[in-house]
């Protein structure tokens, strides 16, 4: 995590604000704060660096906090995942792409390392998309998110798919057609990461957890498609939680057929998991700042760099 923060600092420009959000892992947040206190990174002029702890361990809710609680004022809002170390020129390349394309509401980086990097690279260049490891939102997009009070359903795994779909529809599927050009794909804007080792028990457990969550993510995507594409409903009308989103679709008239369920037995196991009760109360807890650099308070920073981290993400490998 420390390496990710330092790489982001190097990639950031002057007069930037970097907010690092650590969710569900207080020991990690405290350890990162202590490391930064002991050895502060060298920052460009006016860079503010904050580390925040969120008690609720959920990526979707972490992004909601960025959207609606921190409410930074900026021209560009960058998002970096907790295990992705952006290349030194990655943020500048995204900025240039968004500046050069007046019709784009976002720009996304493209993976260059990892087992599926080449496949994703080709898919994103031909079909577009938004990669959650590294992307930037224009100020107009962030203003729409806030004005509409759009919240990602808590517990959602496919947050990048939902954000990308909402932007492609210009926030209103009933009024605007699906337009992938609203997200500029920047192949040269990339990142590095430490890959999983299946010889390590912790890494193996993380891998198995990701396989399970990808199955859940497939159901989430189908439920999101039903909401946005079939029903043509705006994103702010999505349910508050991912289980509610998926179960409403699953049990509705346009849910999967019995034949589809028989062909995908893992779906039924995931649905059982979605039906389990979960305590969402920690989501209401405000973020706690555990570290702030000497320039940590900037009223109107030119850019924002957000690093999100969930308890297992430093070990994840993009797929």
FIVODO-849545 format. One record per residue: y, x, z of N, C-alpha, C in turn. Coordinates in steps of 0.05 Angstrom, whole numbers, padded with zeros to 5 digits, always signed. Atoms other than C-alpha are relative to their C-alpha. Example, Ala and Ser with C-alpha at 12.3 -4.5 7.8 and 13.67 -1.06 7.14 Angstrom:
2
-00024+00018+00000-00090+00246+00156+00024+00018+00000;-00024-00016-00001-00021+00273+00143+00022-00015+00014;
//
This chain:
319
-00024+00017+00000+00000+00000+00000+00025+00017+00000;-00022-00018-00001+00047+00057+00017+00006+00012-00028;-00004-00011+00026+00035+00086-00052+00012-00020-00019;-00011+00021+00017+00051+00020-00085+00030-00003+00005;-00028+00003-00007+00117+00015-00048+00016+00024-00011;-00014-00023+00010+00137+00086-00066+00002+00001-00030;-00001+00001+00029+00119+00076-00139+00020-00021-00009;-00019+00020+00007+00161+00013-00140+00029+00010+00005;-00027-00012-00005+00220+00050-00109+00008+00018-00023;-00006-00018+00023+00215+00103-00164+00007-00016-00025;-00005+00016+00024+00213+00049-00218+00025-00017+00002;-00023+00018-00004+00271+00009-00188+00025+00015-00008;-00026-00011+00006+00342+00019-00211+00019-00002+00023;-00020+00000-00021+00405+00028-00170+00007-00029+00006;-00009+00027-00009+00430-00032-00130-00022-00021-00002;+00022+00019+00000+00362-00064-00125-00008-00006+00029;+00011+00007-00026+00329-00100-00067-00030-00003-00003;+00029+00001+00001+00255-00089-00055-00010-00013+00026;+00012+00015-00023+00221-00140-00010-00030+00002-00002;+00029-00002-00001+00149-00123+00009-00010-00021+00019;+00011+00021-00017+00111-00183+00035-00030+00005+00005;+00028-00004-00008+00046-00171+00073-00009-00025+00014;+00009+00026-00012+00008-00235+00087-00027+00002+00013;+00025+00003-00014-00046-00247+00138-00011+00025+00012;+00011-00025-00010-00054-00175+00160+00023+00015+00015;-00021-00011-00016-00007-00155+00217-00003+00030+00003;+00004-00028-00003-00039-00087+00226+00009+00016-00024;-00009-00013+00024-00026-00069+00154+00031+00001-00002;-00029+00001+00000+00047-00092+00159+00012+00020+00019;-00010-00019-00021+00058-00052+00223-00005+00029-00009;+00006-00027+00009+00024+00009+00194+00018+00009-00023;-00019-00007+00022+00066+00007+00131+00028+00005+00010;-00026-00004-00011+00129-00001+00171+00002+00027+00015;+00000-00026-00014+00110+00059+00215+00001+00023-00019;+00001-00021+00020+00095+00101+00154+00027+00004-00014;-00026-00001+00013+00162+00084+00122+00021+00011+00020;-00018-00011-00020+00199+00098+00187-00003+00030+00003;+00006-00029-00003+00166+00166+00193+00008+00016-00025;-00006-00014+00025+00175+00185+00120+00012-00020-00020;-00013+00019+00018+00226+00140+00085+00000+00010-00029;+00000-00009+00028+00221+00142+00009+00029+00006-00009;-00026-00006+00011+00278+00172-00029+00008-00022-00019;-00008+00023+00016+00317+00115-00060+00025+00006-00015;-00025-00002+00015+00370+00109-00113+00022-00013+00015;-00023+00010-00014+00440+00089-00094-00001-00030+00004;-00002+00029-00006+00444+00022-00059-00026-00015+00001;+00025+00014-00001+00370+00006-00059-00006-00009+00028;+00008+00011-00026+00350-00040-00002-00030-00003+00000;+00029+00002-00002+00278-00038+00023-00007-00015+00026;+00009+00015-00023+00248-00090+00070-00030-00004-00001;+00029+00008-00002+00177-00103+00095-00001-00024+00018;+00002+00025-00014+00161-00173+00117-00030-00006+00006;+00027+00009-00007+00100-00200+00153-00001-00030+00000;+00005+00029+00000+00073-00270+00139-00026-00005+00013;+00024+00005-00014+00022-00298+00186-00021-00014-00017;+00018+00016+00017-00008-00343+00132-00010+00018-00023;+00011-00017+00020-00055-00302+00088-00006-00014-00026;+00004+00015+00025-00044-00335+00021+00021+00008-00020;-00018-00010+00020-00014-00309-00043+00019-00021-00010;-00017+00022+00011+00012-00376-00069+00023-00006+00019;-00021+00006-00020+00050-00389-00004+00019+00023+00002;-00017-00023-00001+00076-00318-00005+00021-00002-00022;-00019+00003+00022+00108-00331-00073+00019-00023+00006;-00018+00022-00008+00136-00397-00046+00021+00010+00019;-00020-00012-00018+00170-00357+00009+00021+00015-00016;-00019-00015+00017+00201-00312-00043+00018-00019-00015;-00016+00019+00015+00224-00371-00084+00020-00015+00017;-00016+00019-00014+00251-00415-00029+00010+00008+00028;-00008-00008-00027+00258-00378+00037+00018+00025-00001;-00017-00023+00002+00285-00309+00021+00024-00005-00017;-00022+00010+00018+00327-00338-00036+00020+00022-00006;-00019-00021+00009+00356-00272-00061+00016-00010-00024;-00016+00005+00024+00412-00276-00112-00003+00024-00018;+00004-00022+00018+00398-00234-00173+00000-00009-00029;+00002+00006+00028+00399-00230-00249-00029+00000-00009;+00028-00003+00007+00326-00210-00253-00017+00002+00026;+00018+00001-00023+00267-00221-00204-00027+00011-00009;+00025-00013+00007+00209-00173-00209-00021-00005+00021;+00023+00005-00018+00140-00185-00180-00022+00021-00006;+00021-00021+00002+00089-00129-00167-00022-00007+00020;+00022+00006-00018+00020-00142-00138-00005+00023+00019;+00002-00018-00022-00001-00107-00075-00016+00025-00005;+00016-00024+00006-00049-00057-00108+00010+00013-00025;-00009-00010+00026-00010-00045-00173+00023+00020+00004;-00021-00020-00001+00030+00019-00177+00014+00001-00027;-00013+00001+00027+00081+00007-00233+00007+00027-00010;-00008-00025+00012+00093+00063-00281+00030+00003+00003;-00028-00005-00006+00161+00096-00273+00019-00015-00018;-00018+00014+00019+00190+00061-00335-00007-00029-00003;+00010+00028+00005+00154-00006-00328+00021-00021+00004;-00020+00021-00006+00210-00046-00296+00023+00001-00020;-00021-00002+00020+00262-00018-00344-00009-00012-00027;+00010+00011+00025+00218-00037-00403+00000-00031+00001;-00001+00029-00002+00211-00108-00377+00029-00011-00001;-00028+00008+00001+00286-00113-00366+00011+00000-00028;-00010-00002+00028+00300-00089-00437-00011-00023-00017;+00012+00021+00016+00251-00139-00466+00013-00027+00005;-00012+00026-00007+00282-00197-00428+00029-00001-00010;-00028-00001+00009+00353-00175-00445+00002-00003-00030;-00001+00001+00029+00336-00168-00519-00009-00027-00011;+00010+00026+00009+00303-00237-00523+00013-00022+00015;-00015+00020-00014+00352-00291-00505-00015-00026+00005;+00016+00024-00003+00299-00345-00512-00022+00002+00021;+00022-00005-00019+00251-00314-00461+00010-00006+00028;-00006+00005-00028+00249-00338-00389-00014+00019+00018;+00015-00019-00016+00201-00284-00366-00010+00022-00019;+00013-00022+00015+00170-00218-00388-00022+00010+00017;+00023-00008-00015+00103-00191-00369-00010+00027-00009;+00013-00024+00007+00069-00124-00366-00029-00005-00009;+00027+00003+00011+00000-00111-00395-00017+00023+00012;+00017-00021-00011-00058-00074-00362-00008+00022-00020;+00008-00022+00018-00075-00006-00391-00024+00015+00011;+00024-00012-00011-00132+00015-00344-00017-00023+00013;+00019+00020-00011-00193-00022-00317-00020-00008-00021;+00022+00006+00017-00257-00048-00346+00007-00020-00022;-00007+00021+00020-00225-00107-00382+00028+00003-00011;-00028-00004+00009-00157-00076-00398+00003-00004-00030;-00003+00002+00029-00169-00071-00472-00003-00029-00010;+00004+00028+00007-00194-00142-00477+00025-00017+00007;-00024+00015-00008-00134-00169-00438+00024+00008-00017;-00022-00009+00017-00087-00126-00479+00001-00015-00026;+00001+00014+00026-00111-00157-00544+00006-00029+00003;-00004+00029-00004-00113-00228-00516+00030-00006+00005;-00028+00006-00006-00042-00224-00489+00018+00005-00024;-00017-00005+00023-00014-00195-00553-00003-00022-00021;+00005+00021+00020-00046-00251-00595+00007-00028+00011;-00003+00027-00011-00041-00311-00547+00022-00002+00021;-00020+00001-00021+00013-00291-00498-00012-00001+00028;+00010+00002-00027+00007-00304-00424+00018+00016+00020;-00015-00013-00021+00033-00277-00358-00020+00014+00018;+00019-00015-00017-00002-00223-00317+00013+00002+00028;-00011+00001-00027+00007-00231-00242+00005+00027+00013;-00004-00027-00012+00004-00156-00228+00029+00010-00004;-00026-00010+00005+00072-00143-00259+00015-00018-00020;-00016+00017+00018+00123-00192-00288+00028-00003+00012;-00028+00004-00009+00197-00210-00284+00008-00028-00009;-00012+00026+00007+00232-00277-00283+00030+00003-00004;-00029+00001+00004+00301-00288-00311+00013-00017+00021;-00014+00016-00021+00354-00317-00265-00001-00029-00006;+00001+00028+00007+00352-00382-00304-00026-00012+00008;+00026+00010-00009+00278-00389-00290-00002-00004+00030;+00000+00002-00029+00287-00376-00216+00017-00024+00008;-00018+00023-00007+00344-00427-00214-00015-00026-00005;+00015+00024+00005+00298-00479-00245-00021-00004+00022;+00020+00002-00021+00243-00464-00194+00013-00012+00025;-00014+00009-00025+00293-00474-00137+00011-00028-00003;-00012+00027+00003+00329-00534-00166-00021-00022+00000;+00021+00020+00002+00264-00570-00180-00017-00001+00026;+00016-00003-00025+00235-00548-00112-00030+00002-00007;+00027-00005+00008+00173-00526-00148-00014+00019+00019;+00016-00017-00018+00121-00499-00099-00029+00003-00012;+00027-00004+00008+00055-00468-00118-00019-00013+00021;+00018+00012-00019-00003-00506-00086-00012+00022+00018;+00011-00020-00018-00025-00468-00024-00030+00003-00004;+00029-00005+00005-00093-00435-00031-00007+00005-00028;+00006-00004+00029-00086-00429-00107-00006+00029-00006;+00007-00028+00009-00120-00368-00137+00014+00007-00026;-00011-00005+00026-00094-00374-00208+00031-00005+00000;-00029+00004-00002-00020-00369-00190+00014+00009-00026;-00013-00010+00024-00002-00328-00252-00005-00019-00023;+00006+00019+00021-00036-00379-00298+00019-00024+00003;-00018+00023-00004+00005-00436-00267+00029+00007-00006;-00028-00008+00006+00071-00398-00269+00004+00003-00030;-00002-00004+00029+00058-00378-00341+00001-00027-00015;+00002+00026+00014+00040-00449-00362+00026-00016+00004;-00025+00015-00005+00102-00479-00328+00022+00011-00016;-00021-00012+00016+00147-00429-00363-00004-00006-00030;+00005+00007+00028+00113-00441-00431+00009-00028-00006;-00009+00028+00004+00130-00515-00422+00029-00003+00008;-00028+00002-00008+00201-00498-00400+00004-00020+00023;-00001+00016-00025+00186-00534-00334-00003-00030-00004;+00002+00029+00004+00178-00602-00367-00018-00006-00024;+00019+00004+00023+00115-00616-00410+00006-00026-00015;-00006+00025+00014+00140-00686-00427+00023+00003-00021;-00023-00003+00017+00202-00659-00461-00002+00024-00019;+00001-00024+00015+00184-00590-00487-00028+00008-00009;+00027-00008+00009+00125-00564-00529-00008+00027+00013;+00011-00025-00009+00080-00507-00507+00010+00022-00018;-00012-00021+00015+00117-00444-00529-00005+00027+00013;+00006-00026-00013+00085-00377-00511+00023+00021-00002;-00022-00019+00004+00147-00341-00537+00020+00000+00023;-00018+00001-00023+00183-00361-00473-00007+00023+00020;+00008-00023-00016+00145-00303-00441-00003+00024-00018;+00002-00024+00017+00157-00235-00473-00022+00018+00011;+00022-00017-00007+00094-00192-00472+00008+00029-00007;-00010-00027+00004+00111-00118-00463-00024+00019+00005;+00025-00016-00003+00048-00075-00476+00005+00027+00014;-00004-00026-00012+00081-00010-00454+00008-00001+00029;-00006+00004-00029+00101-00038-00386-00027-00003+00015;+00027+00002-00013+00039-00023-00344+00000+00012+00028;+00004-00009-00027+00012+00002-00278-00026+00014+00003;+00026-00012-00006-00044+00041-00246-00009-00012+00026;+00011+00011-00025-00090+00023-00188-00025+00017+00007;+00024-00013-00009-00148+00050-00148-00024-00020-00004;+00022+00019+00007-00212+00017-00176-00020-00003+00023;+00022+00004-00019-00268-00012-00135-00023+00019-00004;+00025-00015+00002-00329+00028-00119-00022-00017+00012;+00021+00018-00009-00391-00015-00114-00020+00014+00019;+00017-00015-00019-00423+00040-00072+00010-00003+00029;-00012+00004-00027-00377+00022-00014-00003-00029+00008;+00006+00027-00009-00396-00039+00027+00025-00018-00001;-00024+00016+00000-00324-00063+00035+00008-00007-00029;-00007+00005+00028-00311-00056-00040-00019-00020-00012;+00019+00019+00010-00375-00093-00056+00005-00028+00010;-00007+00027-00011-00356-00150-00010+00025-00011-00014;-00024+00009+00014-00288-00153-00043-00007-00009-00028;+00008+00008+00027-00320-00155-00112-00014-00027+00000;+00014+00025-00002-00367-00212-00092+00019-00023+00006;-00020+00020-00007-00309-00250-00062+00016-00007-00025;-00016+00005+00024-00270-00242-00127-00016-00016-00021;+00016+00015+00019-00328-00267-00169+00000-00030+00008;+00000+00027-00011-00331-00329-00124+00027-00013-00006;-00026+00012+00004-00256-00340-00129+00007-00004-00029;-00004+00004+00028-00257-00332-00204-00012-00027-00009;+00012+00026+00006-00304-00392-00207+00018-00022+00009;-00019+00020-00010-00256-00431-00164+00025-00001-00018;-00023-00001+00017-00199-00407-00208-00004-00014-00027;+00006+00014+00025-00234-00435-00270+00004-00030+00004;-00004+00028-00006-00234-00504-00237+00030-00006+00004;-00029+00003-00004-00161-00495-00216+00014-00002-00027;-00013+00000+00026-00142-00480-00288-00005-00027-00015;+00006+00025+00013-00177-00543-00313+00016-00023+00013;-00016+00020-00014-00141-00585-00260+00029+00003-00007;-00028-00005+00008-00074-00553-00278+00004-00010-00028;-00002+00010+00028-00087-00567-00352+00001-00030-00001;-00001+00029+00000-00101-00639-00336+00027-00011+00009;-00026+00008-00010-00036-00645-00297+00022+00004-00020;-00022-00007+00017+00009-00610-00346-00003-00009-00029;+00005+00005+00028-00023-00621-00414-00008-00029-00005;+00009+00028+00005-00059-00688-00410+00019-00020+00011;-00018+00020-00012-00014-00724-00361+00029+00005-00006;-00027-00008+00006+00049-00687-00382+00019-00004+00024;-00015+00003-00025+00073-00686-00310+00013+00027+00007;-00015-00025-00007+00124-00635-00284-00015+00014+00024;+00015-00016-00019+00099-00579-00239+00008-00007+00029;-00008+00006-00027+00139-00602-00178-00015-00024+00011;+00017+00022-00009+00092-00662-00175-00029+00008+00006;+00027-00009-00008+00031-00619-00163-00005-00004+00030;+00006+00003-00028-00005-00630-00097+00007+00025+00016;-00009-00022-00017+00013-00585-00038-00021+00022+00003;+00022-00020-00003-00055-00550-00036-00018+00000-00024;+00020-00002+00022-00106-00525-00086-00024-00018+00004;+00022+00019-00003-00163-00565-00055+00007-00028-00009;-00008+00026+00008-00124-00629-00064+00003-00002-00031;-00003+00000+00029-00107-00610-00136-00027-00002-00014;+00025-00001+00013-00178-00594-00155-00017-00026+00005;+00016+00024-00006-00211-00652-00119+00011-00025-00013;-00011+00023+00014-00163-00703-00148-00009-00001-00029;+00009-00002+00028-00182-00679-00218-00030-00005-00001;+00029+00001+00001-00256-00672-00202-00011-00028+00003;+00009+00027-00005-00264-00743-00176+00015-00021-00017;-00014+00018+00017-00216-00773-00226-00015-00007-00025;+00013+00010+00025-00232-00807-00292-00002+00022-00021;+00002-00021+00019-00221-00742-00330-00012+00026+00012;+00014-00022-00012-00261-00697-00285-00024+00008-00017;+00023-00010+00016-00323-00659-00309-00022-00021-00001;+00023+00018+00003-00382-00699-00336-00024+00010+00016;+00025-00009-00014-00450-00697-00302-00013+00022-00016;+00012-00021+00016-00475-00655-00360+00014+00027+00004;-00015-00025-00006-00419-00604-00349-00007+00011+00027;+00007-00009-00027-00436-00601-00275-00027+00012+00001;+00027-00011+00001-00509-00589-00290-00001+00027-00014;-00001-00026+00014-00492-00533-00338+00014+00021+00017;-00015-00019-00016-00448-00501-00285-00005-00005+00030;+00007+00007-00028-00484-00506-00218+00018+00013+00021;-00018-00013-00019-00435-00458-00185+00024-00017+00006;-00023+00018-00004-00381-00510-00194-00004-00017+00025;+00005+00018-00023-00414-00556-00143+00002+00015+00027;-00003-00016-00024-00417-00499-00092+00029+00004+00007;-00029-00004-00004-00343-00486-00102+00013-00025+00010;-00011+00026-00009-00327-00560-00094-00005-00005+00029;+00006+00003-00029-00362-00560-00027+00019+00017+00016;-00020-00017-00014-00317-00502-00007+00027-00013+00001;-00026+00013+00001-00256-00540-00029+00001-00024+00019;+00001+00023-00018-00278-00599+00014+00001+00008+00029;-00002-00009-00028-00280-00557+00077+00028-00002+00010;-00026+00002-00012-00222-00569+00124+00012+00028+00004;-00014-00026-00004-00170-00513+00130+00026-00005+00015;-00024+00002-00016-00114-00502+00178+00023+00013-00016;-00023-00010+00016-00049-00495+00138+00025+00004+00017;-00024+00001-00017-00003-00495+00199+00016+00027-00001;-00014-00026+00000+00013-00420+00195+00019+00003-00023;-00017-00002+00024+00046-00432+00128+00029-00007+00007;-00027+00008-00008+00106-00461+00165+00015+00023+00015;-00013-00022-00015+00119-00395+00203+00018+00016-00019;-00019-00015+00017+00180-00358+00176-00009+00029-00002;+00006-00029+00002+00173-00286+00151+00013+00016+00022;-00010-00018-00021+00182-00232+00203+00005+00027-00012;-00006-00026+00011+00218-00169+00181-00008+00022+00019;+00010-00021-00017+00182-00108+00208+00012+00027-00008;-00013-00025+00008+00221-00055+00170+00023-00006-00018;-00023+00002+00017+00289-00049+00138+00014+00027-00003;-00014-00025+00004+00322+00011+00106+00029-00003+00008;-00028+00001-00009+00393+00030+00122+00018-00017-00019;-00015+00017+00020+00416-00007+00059-00014-00027-00003;+00018+00023+00004+00370-00066+00073+00015-00026-00006;-00015+00025+00004+00424-00120+00071+00019+00004-00024;-00018-00001+00023+00455-00129+00002+00005-00029-00008;-00007+00028+00004+00492-00194-00011-00009-00010-00028;+00007+00008+00027+00482-00198-00087-00012+00023-00015;+00012-00023+00014+00434-00144-00110-00004-00007-00030;+00002+00004+00029+00430-00134-00185-00028-00008-00009;+00027+00007+00006+00355-00138-00187-00016-00004+00025;+00018+00004-00023+00298-00159-00141-00027+00012-00008;+00027-00009+00004+00231-00124-00134-00017-00011+00022;+00017+00013-00021+00178-00164-00097-00028+00012-00002;+00027-00010-00001+00112-00132-00076-00015-00019+00018;+00016+00018-00016+00061-00183-00053-00026+00013+00006;+00025-00012-00008-00001-00163-00015-00016-00019+00016;+00019+00015-00016-00061-00202+00009-00020+00019+00012;+00016-00019-00015-00112-00172+00057-00020+00016-00017;+00020-00014+00015-00161-00152+00002+00010+00011-00026;-00009-00006+00027-00117-00140-00058+00001+00030-00007;-00001-00028+00008-00110-00063-00055-00027+00009-00012;+00027-00008+00010-00185-00060-00071-00008-00015-00025;+00007+00017+00023-00184-00111-00127+00003+00016-00026;-00003-00011+00027-00194-00092-00200+00006-00023-00019;-00007+00021+00019-00160-00133-00254-00023-00007-00018;+00021+00008+00018-00206-00174-00298+00012-00014-00024;
//
